[in-house]
């Protein structure tokens, strides 16, 4: 009897069990309804937060040309170069086949047309500049893997084939037009005219691909902009003269194979709280980062959540279960703004101790669970945050008989084709504490 009393004292020292109900809506399933059953609210379970680094993010086949750079006050310097292989709509000039008519065809100009896809991140009121360079290496992965990642790069010529300085207007139905080197365009034209380039293979042998490189002279408060791969192109203009008449034509070169387009996204975290982010199989505790966890798309920064004492819950009663649990995460004050907006949701994954993802977080019905942003405003932003339903996950963790534990990994949507970021407070953060409410029923 004494051992039983000590056990109860131990359990209730770790967990503070509140009243049978909570201010929020909560419904217990009919299987648990009984006059002898009791639902308690447990709200002091330990929640550990840390930041991890995902080794490689797949950035090919994302259907977005992402280019730009900016200096983030929290995450450091972020940069995206975009690489792609081109394919022509045709590899023949318009003529009747006669040598005389072909001789009358002359090159006019060449330009790159990039169509906005509505994505941007950073300050678009600042002038953005980037250059176009010719690849000296085929758009082919260096490994047996057929994909490209945020860390992938290809060699390119230092010569700029064209550049633009512009103020982005990413939400308008618009495009930007970059005039390219006449010598570059003349070279392609002459190869087609002389029939040295007649198909995709001979074209890619001559032009392996291009890369868009943001200027290092851009304002620190610049931006990263997204463009459509399907509607962006290079257009080569040429003409045919007939006495005093001129007929104009063009050939388009576009990204036909999206697997051969990728974005190389990098960041320099020097001087930031996460500059010592360890290898992908380890973690950086929030106790070392000012009681904060970090997430950034594109660069592979993610937030990890652990529940080290969750197995102790099963000692509350001989027969009991977690019927619901809500995790509420708050963005850190002043870490978001118009230039760095909060995402509407979080993606949640289950991982092991080495940060290896096993699956998305699922509810009891087998559907994916997301963190949903509550945008309801209040005077002190106390209601602003992401709610995640994790009852099914914690019930499984509580009943595990082995010593293994699973973690939750938090990411942002579009992790492979954007650079959005967020900063979250941990359980000991002064103003933006993470909250966990567990509804436990004993029966």
RANOR-V489254 format. One line per field, one symbol per residue. burial: + if it has 24 or more other ideal C-beta (glycine too) atoms within 12 Angstrom, else -. Layout:
BEGIN
burial = ???
END
This chain:
BEGIN
burial = ----------+---+-+--------+-+---+-----+++++++++++++++++-+++++-+++++++++++-+++++++++++++++--+++-----------+++++++++++++-++++++-+-++++++++---+++-----++++++++-+---+++++-+-+-+----++-+-++--++-+++-+++---+-----++-++++++++++--+--+++++++++--+++++++-+--------+++++++++++++++++++-+--+++--+--+--++++--+++++++++++++++++++-+++++++++--+++++++++++++--++--++-++-+++++++---+-+---+-------++++++---------+++++++++++++++------+++++++++++++++++++++++-+-++++++++++++-
END
